[in-house]
Every structure is written in structure tokens, then in C-alpha cells.
Amino acid sequence: QLQLVESGGGLVQPGGTLRLSCAASGHTLDYYHIGWFRQAPGEEREGVSCSSSFGTDTDYADSVLGRFSISRDNTRNTVYLQMNNLKPEDTGVYYCAASHLTVRARATRLASDYEYWGQGTQVTVSS
């Protein structure tokens, strides 16, 4: 069973930087599409970025394009979300999710396309 654990969240001022980690155990992440999602209070879960299996392609929401970057470290079986120039509207609980590559051809930013989820990490952007 694949298990995902997020870390790296915290309180940061506008314009600041955070790097979120999604560490996997149980299976190699190479064979999984990965998505990063966030959810603010009272709002629906939003897909901010995704990475197809083996890192073959990536996608970003317009709201984070140019500020966020998703990457994989195969040696650590971990996926990262580098977040730069953070804004108050980036505040929320951030989740990573995984879907095996046999389920669909590439990663998406739809929450319903993912079978495995981490517990989330809180990101608060505030002065």
C-alpha cells in the first residue's frame, strides 16, 4: 500500500518561500502520477500542480504558474513543491496525491483522479 506524508508547511510572509515535501513509502513513486492540491476553509480542493509518472511532464494552475515548481527526487522517493513569491491567497492545507500510471496516461489536476492521499500540511501566508 502506498503511503504519502507531506511536510514543510508553515507561516510565511507575503513574498516568502516554502518547499513542501511529499515522501512516499510502500512503492516507488516513479510509477505514479503525482498531484499537489490545496484547500482553503470553505472552498473546494484545488489542483495546483501535477507531475506524470517518471516526471515525463508537468502542469500548473494559472494562479501559481511561474511561482511554483514541482520536482521529483527518485533517490529519496519524494516529490517536492517549491513555492516562491507566496501570496495570502496561497493559504490553505496542501495535499499530495498519487495515482498509478496504469490507471490513466498522464497526471491531471483533478482530485477525483487520485487514489492515494497524504494527510496534508498547513501553509499560511500572512504579514
TORPA-4810 file (N, C-alpha, C, O; in nm, 3 decimals):
<nodes>
NODE_1_0.084_-0.119_0.000_0.000_0.000_0.000_0.088_0.125_0.000_0.177_0.139_0.084_Q
NODE_2_0.063_0.214_-0.093_0.140_0.338_-0.100_0.094_0.431_0.012_-0.026_0.450_0.033_L
NODE_3_0.189_0.489_0.083_0.159_0.589_0.185_0.235_0.717_0.154_0.351_0.713_0.113_Q
NODE_4_0.168_0.830_0.174_0.226_0.960_0.144_0.224_1.047_0.270_0.126_1.050_0.343_L
NODE_5_0.334_1.117_0.294_0.343_1.206_0.409_0.397_1.340_0.364_0.509_1.349_0.313_V
NODE_6_0.316_1.445_0.382_0.360_1.580_0.346_0.429_1.647_0.464_0.402_1.615_0.580_E
NODE_7_0.519_1.738_0.433_0.584_1.819_0.535_0.632_1.948_0.470_0.631_1.961_0.348_S
NODE_8_0.673_2.043_0.553_0.730_2.166_0.500_0.641_2.288_0.508_0.684_2.398_0.475_G
NODE_9_0.517_2.270_0.551_0.429_2.384_0.563_0.468_2.474_0.679_0.557_2.441_0.757_G
NODE_10_0.401_2.589_0.688_0.429_2.681_0.796_0.371_2.817_0.769_0.292_2.836_0.676_G
NODE_11_0.412_2.911_0.851_0.369_3.051_0.839_0.480_3.129_0.769_0.596_3.123_0.810_L
NODE_12_0.445_3.203_0.666_0.543_3.279_0.591_0.480_3.412_0.551_0.359_3.422_0.532_V
NODE_13_0.563_3.514_0.538_0.515_3.646_0.497_0.493_3.649_0.346_0.554_3.572_0.272_Q
NODE_14_0.407_3.737_0.299_0.391_3.753_0.154_0.525_3.780_0.087_0.608_3.857_0.138_P
NODE_15_0.545_3.716_-0.026_0.672_3.724_-0.096_0.772_3.619_-0.053_0.878_3.605_-0.114_G
NODE_16_0.739_3.545_0.050_0.830_3.444_0.102_0.828_3.314_0.022_0.761_3.301_-0.080_G
NODE_17_0.906_3.218_0.074_0.928_3.091_0.004_0.909_2.974_0.100_0.946_2.981_0.217_T
NODE_18_0.850_2.867_0.048_0.842_2.741_0.119_0.866_2.628_0.020_0.837_2.640_-0.099_L
NODE_19_0.919_2.517_0.071_0.927_2.396_-0.010_0.855_2.284_0.063_0.893_2.245_0.173_R
NODE_20_0.752_2.233_0.000_0.677_2.122_0.055_0.737_1.991_0.004_0.784_1.982_-0.109_L
NODE_21_0.734_1.891_0.090_0.781_1.758_0.054_0.668_1.658_0.066_0.581_1.670_0.152_S
NODE_22_0.669_1.561_-0.022_0.574_1.451_-0.019_0.657_1.323_-0.025_0.702_1.281_-0.131_C
NODE_23_0.676_1.262_0.091_0.758_1.141_0.100_0.671_1.018_0.090_0.569_1.007_0.158_A
NODE_24_0.712_0.925_0.006_0.634_0.804_-0.017_0.700_0.682_0.044_0.823_0.674_0.053_A
NODE_25_0.619_0.587_0.085_0.668_0.457_0.131_0.574_0.350_0.078_0.457_0.375_0.051_S
NODE_26_0.628_0.232_0.066_0.548_0.120_0.020_0.564_0.089_-0.128_0.557_-0.027_-0.168_G
NODE_27_0.586_0.191_-0.209_0.605_0.173_-0.352_0.693_0.284_-0.406_0.709_0.389_-0.343_H
NODE_28_0.750_0.261_-0.523_0.834_0.361_-0.587_0.747_0.463_-0.658_0.659_0.427_-0.736_T
NODE_29_0.773_0.590_-0.632_0.691_0.696_-0.689_0.706_0.711_-0.840_0.622_0.772_-0.905_L
NODE_30_0.813_0.656_-0.897_0.832_0.663_-1.042_0.708_0.615_-1.117_0.676_0.667_-1.224_D
NODE_31_0.639_0.516_-1.062_0.527_0.453_-1.132_0.394_0.522_-1.105_0.288_0.471_-1.141_Y
NODE_32_0.400_0.638_-1.041_0.278_0.709_-1.004_0.277_0.851_-1.059_0.379_0.920_-1.060_Y
NODE_33_0.160_0.891_-1.105_0.137_1.033_-1.130_0.115_1.100_-0.994_0.052_1.043_-0.905_H
NODE_34_0.167_1.220_-0.979_0.157_1.292_-0.853_0.088_1.426_-0.874_0.116_1.498_-0.970_I
NODE_35_-0.001_1.459_-0.782_-0.065_1.589_-0.784_-0.049_1.660_-0.651_-0.049_1.597_-0.545_G
NODE_36_-0.036_1.791_-0.657_-0.041_1.874_-0.537_-0.171_1.953_-0.540_-0.206_2.014_-0.641_W
NODE_37_-0.240_1.949_-0.428_-0.369_2.016_-0.416_-0.368_2.105_-0.293_-0.288_2.086_-0.201_F
NODE_38_-0.456_2.202_-0.292_-0.472_2.284_-0.172_-0.620_2.310_-0.148_-0.702_2.309_-0.240_R
NODE_39_-0.650_2.333_-0.022_-0.788_2.360_0.016_-0.792_2.467_0.123_-0.736_2.450_0.231_Q
NODE_40_-0.858_2.576_0.091_-0.878_2.684_0.187_-1.012_2.660_0.259_-1.099_2.592_0.205_A
NODE_41_-1.027_2.715_0.378_-1.153_2.695_0.452_-1.274_2.738_0.370_-1.278_2.848_0.316_P
NODE_42_-1.373_2.650_0.363_-1.496_2.681_0.293_-1.487_2.671_0.142_-1.584_2.702_0.073_G
NODE_43_-1.373_2.628_0.091_-1.357_2.620_-0.054_-1.330_2.476_-0.098_-1.296_2.390_-0.016_E
NODE_44_-1.347_2.452_-0.227_-1.319_2.319_-0.281_-1.169_2.297_-0.295_-1.091_2.392_-0.304_E
NODE_45_-1.131_2.171_-0.296_-0.991_2.136_-0.316_-0.950_2.172_-0.459_-1.018_2.137_-0.555_R
NODE_46_-0.837_2.241_-0.470_-0.788_2.292_-0.598_-0.657_2.223_-0.635_-0.566_2.213_-0.553_E
NODE_47_-0.648_2.177_-0.758_-0.523_2.119_-0.805_-0.427_2.229_-0.848_-0.460_2.306_-0.937_G
NODE_48_-0.310_2.237_-0.786_-0.217_2.344_-0.820_-0.106_2.298_-0.913_-0.054_2.378_-0.991_V
NODE_49_-0.070_2.171_-0.905_0.036_2.122_-0.992_0.031_1.970_-0.999_-0.025_1.905_-0.911_S
NODE_50_0.088_1.916_-1.105_0.095_1.770_-1.116_0.217_1.731_-1.198_0.271_1.810_-1.275_C
NODE_51_0.258_1.606_-1.178_0.375_1.552_-1.246_0.342_1.410_-1.288_0.307_1.327_-1.205_S
NODE_52_0.354_1.382_-1.417_0.326_1.247_-1.465_0.436_1.151_-1.422_0.545_1.192_-1.383_S
NODE_53_0.405_1.022_-1.429_0.500_0.920_-1.386_0.635_0.939_-1.454_0.643_0.980_-1.569_S
NODE_54_0.741_0.909_-1.380_0.879_0.927_-1.426_0.908_1.073_-1.460_1.008_1.102_-1.526_F
NODE_55_0.823_1.164_-1.416_0.848_1.306_-1.439_0.841_1.346_-1.585_0.907_1.441_-1.626_G
NODE_56_0.761_1.275_-1.663_0.760_1.298_-1.807_0.697_1.432_-1.845_0.735_1.490_-1.947_T
NODE_57_0.603_1.481_-1.767_0.551_1.614_-1.794_0.490_1.671_-1.667_0.459_1.598_-1.573_D
NODE_58_0.472_1.801_-1.666_0.417_1.872_-1.551_0.310_1.970_-1.596_0.302_2.005_-1.714_T
NODE_59_0.229_2.013_-1.501_0.124_2.109_-1.531_0.102_2.195_-1.407_0.125_2.150_-1.295_D
NODE_60_0.057_2.317_-1.428_0.036_2.410_-1.318_-0.094_2.487_-1.338_-0.134_2.515_-1.450_Y
NODE_61_-0.158_2.519_-1.228_-0.272_2.609_-1.233_-0.223_2.749_-1.272_-0.111_2.786_-1.239_A
NODE_62_-0.306_2.824_-1.340_-0.268_2.958_-1.382_-0.229_3.045_-1.262_-0.142_3.131_-1.273_D
NODE_63_-0.293_3.021_-1.150_-0.271_3.104_-1.031_-0.131_3.087_-0.971_-0.086_3.172_-0.895_S
NODE_64_-0.063_2.977_-1.006_0.070_2.952_-0.948_0.179_2.943_-1.056_0.297_2.930_-1.023_V
NODE_65_0.141_2.951_-1.181_0.238_2.939_-1.290_0.344_3.048_-1.278_0.314_3.166_-1.264_L
NODE_66_0.470_3.002_-1.285_0.582_3.094_-1.272_0.628_3.115_-1.129_0.735_3.172_-1.106_G
NODE_67_0.549_3.069_-1.032_0.587_3.085_-0.890_0.612_2.950_-0.823_0.698_2.940_-0.735_R
NODE_68_0.540_2.846_-0.864_0.553_2.714_-0.804_0.625_2.621_-0.903_0.615_2.639_-1.025_F
NODE_69_0.695_2.523_-0.848_0.765_2.426_-0.932_0.758_2.289_-0.865_0.789_2.275_-0.747_S
NODE_70_0.718_2.189_-0.941_0.711_2.052_-0.890_0.831_1.974_-0.940_0.873_1.989_-1.055_I
NODE_71_0.888_1.891_-0.853_1.004_1.812_-0.892_1.005_1.680_-0.816_0.936_1.665_-0.715_S
NODE_72_1.084_1.586_-0.866_1.096_1.454_-0.803_1.240_1.426_-0.768_1.332_1.465_-0.841_R
NODE_73_1.261_1.358_-0.656_1.392_1.305_-0.618_1.375_1.155_-0.603_1.325_1.107_-0.502_D
NODE_74_1.417_1.082_-0.705_1.397_0.938_-0.704_1.476_0.869_-0.593_1.433_0.767_-0.540_N
NODE_75_1.592_0.925_-0.559_1.675_0.863_-0.455_1.608_0.869_-0.319_1.631_0.784_-0.233_T
NODE_76_1.524_0.969_-0.300_1.454_0.985_-0.172_1.307_0.942_-0.181_1.235_0.945_-0.082_R
NODE_77_1.264_0.903_-0.300_1.124_0.865_-0.322_1.031_0.977_-0.273_0.933_0.953_-0.202_N
NODE_78_1.065_1.097_-0.313_0.996_1.216_-0.264_0.966_1.311_-0.379_1.044_1.324_-0.474_T
NODE_79_0.852_1.378_-0.370_0.816_1.482_-0.464_0.809_1.614_-0.388_0.762_1.619_-0.274_V
NODE_80_0.856_1.719_-0.451_0.860_1.850_-0.388_0.770_1.949_-0.461_0.743_1.935_-0.580_Y
NODE_81_0.725_2.047_-0.386_0.658_2.163_-0.445_0.729_2.287_-0.392_0.713_2.326_-0.276_L
NODE_82_0.809_2.346_-0.479_0.878_2.469_-0.444_0.784_2.586_-0.468_0.731_2.602_-0.578_Q
NODE_83_0.762_2.666_-0.366_0.667_2.776_-0.375_0.739_2.907_-0.347_0.787_2.930_-0.236_M
NODE_84_0.746_2.991_-0.448_0.813_3.120_-0.437_0.712_3.234_-0.447_0.600_3.216_-0.496_N
NODE_85_0.753_3.351_-0.400_0.668_3.470_-0.409_0.526_3.440_-0.361_0.428_3.467_-0.430_N
NODE_86_0.517_3.385_-0.242_0.388_3.342_-0.189_0.297_3.461_-0.163_0.341_3.569_-0.126_L
NODE_87_0.168_3.437_-0.184_0.066_3.540_-0.167_-0.036_3.493_-0.062_-0.049_3.372_-0.039_K
NODE_88_-0.106_3.584_0.001_-0.207_3.543_0.101_-0.308_3.444_0.045_-0.357_3.358_0.118_P
NODE_89_-0.340_3.456_-0.082_-0.438_3.363_-0.142_-0.382_3.223_-0.162_-0.457_3.133_-0.201_E
NODE_90_-0.255_3.202_-0.135_-0.197_3.068_-0.139_-0.221_2.992_-0.008_-0.187_2.874_0.004_D
NODE_91_-0.279_3.058_0.088_-0.305_2.995_0.218_-0.402_2.879_0.205_-0.502_2.888_0.134_T
NODE_92_-0.371_2.770_0.275_-0.458_2.654_0.275_-0.385_2.531_0.324_-0.266_2.537_0.356_G
NODE_93_-0.456_2.421_0.329_-0.393_2.292_0.357_-0.352_2.232_0.223_-0.432_2.221_0.130_V
NODE_94_-0.226_2.194_0.215_-0.172_2.138_0.092_-0.160_1.986_0.105_-0.109_1.934_0.204_Y
NODE_95_-0.209_1.919_0.003_-0.208_1.773_0.000_-0.133_1.725_-0.124_-0.140_1.786_-0.231_Y
NODE_96_-0.060_1.614_-0.109_-0.012_1.546_-0.228_-0.096_1.420_-0.247_-0.150_1.364_-0.152_C
NODE_97_-0.106_1.378_-0.371_-0.187_1.263_-0.406_-0.118_1.186_-0.517_-0.037_1.241_-0.591_A
NODE_98_-0.150_1.058_-0.527_-0.085_0.972_-0.625_-0.185_0.882_-0.695_-0.285_0.840_-0.637_A
NODE_99_-0.156_0.854_-0.821_-0.237_0.763_-0.900_-0.144_0.678_-0.984_-0.054_0.731_-1.050_S
NODE_100_-0.164_0.546_-0.983_-0.074_0.458_-1.058_-0.084_0.482_-1.208_-0.192_0.512_-1.260_H
NODE_101_0.028_0.469_-1.276_0.032_0.503_-1.418_-0.055_0.413_-1.505_-0.084_0.447_-1.619_L
NODE_102_-0.097_0.297_-1.452_-0.182_0.209_-1.531_-0.328_0.256_-1.534_-0.408_0.207_-1.613_T
NODE_103_-0.361_0.353_-1.446_-0.500_0.399_-1.438_-0.531_0.498_-1.550_-0.639_0.495_-1.609_V
NODE_104_-0.436_0.585_-1.579_-0.452_0.682_-1.688_-0.316_0.718_-1.742_-0.213_0.689_-1.680_R
NODE_105_-0.315_0.783_-1.859_-0.190_0.803_-1.930_-0.102_0.912_-1.870_0.021_0.906_-1.882_A
NODE_106_-0.162_1.011_-1.807_-0.082_1.121_-1.757_-0.149_1.181_-1.634_-0.265_1.154_-1.604_R
NODE_107_-0.072_1.262_-1.563_-0.124_1.327_-1.443_-0.226_1.434_-1.481_-0.221_1.492_-1.589_A
NODE_108_-0.317_1.458_-1.389_-0.414_1.566_-1.405_-0.418_1.647_-1.277_-0.354_1.612_-1.178_T
NODE_109_-0.492_1.755_-1.279_-0.514_1.834_-1.159_-0.656_1.818_-1.105_-0.710_1.907_-1.041_R
NODE_110_-0.715_1.701_-1.133_-0.847_1.669_-1.081_-0.834_1.579_-0.959_-0.774_1.472_-0.968_L
NODE_111_-0.889_1.620_-0.848_-0.877_1.542_-0.725_-0.938_1.403_-0.740_-0.887_1.307_-0.681_A
NODE_112_-1.044_1.392_-0.818_-1.112_1.263_-0.833_-1.029_1.161_-0.910_-1.064_1.043_-0.913_S
NODE_113_-0.918_1.204_-0.971_-0.833_1.113_-1.047_-0.726_1.046_-0.962_-0.644_0.970_-1.015_D
NODE_114_-0.725_1.072_-0.832_-0.618_1.021_-0.745_-0.673_0.928_-0.638_-0.777_0.954_-0.577_Y
NODE_115_-0.599_0.818_-0.616_-0.644_0.715_-0.523_-0.579_0.726_-0.386_-0.636_0.684_-0.285_E
NODE_116_-0.459_0.781_-0.382_-0.383_0.785_-0.257_-0.359_0.930_-0.217_-0.325_1.015_-0.300_Y
NODE_117_-0.377_0.957_-0.089_-0.366_1.094_-0.039_-0.284_1.097_0.089_-0.289_1.005_0.171_W
NODE_118_-0.208_1.206_0.105_-0.144_1.232_0.231_-0.239_1.303_0.327_-0.355_1.328_0.294_G
NODE_119_-0.188_1.335_0.446_-0.272_1.394_0.550_-0.280_1.546_0.540_-0.365_1.608_0.603_Q
NODE_120_-0.192_1.605_0.461_-0.192_1.749_0.441_-0.096_1.823_0.532_-0.061_1.776_0.640_G
NODE_121_-0.055_1.941_0.485_0.030_2.029_0.564_-0.021_2.172_0.546_-0.053_2.214_0.434_T
NODE_122_-0.028_2.247_0.656_-0.086_2.381_0.653_0.016_2.483_0.603_0.131_2.485_0.649_Q
NODE_123_-0.028_2.566_0.509_0.052_2.679_0.463_-0.029_2.806_0.490_-0.143_2.819_0.446_V
NODE_124_0.032_2.898_0.562_-0.033_3.025_0.592_0.058_3.138_0.547_0.173_3.148_0.589_T
NODE_125_0.005_3.223_0.460_0.080_3.337_0.410_0.014_3.463_0.465_-0.097_3.500_0.428_V
NODE_126_0.086_3.527_0.555_0.029_3.642_0.624_0.139_3.730_0.680_0.245_3.683_0.721_S
NODE_127_0.112_3.859_0.682_0.208_3.952_0.743_0.172_3.977_0.889_0.241_4.052_0.957_S
</nodes>
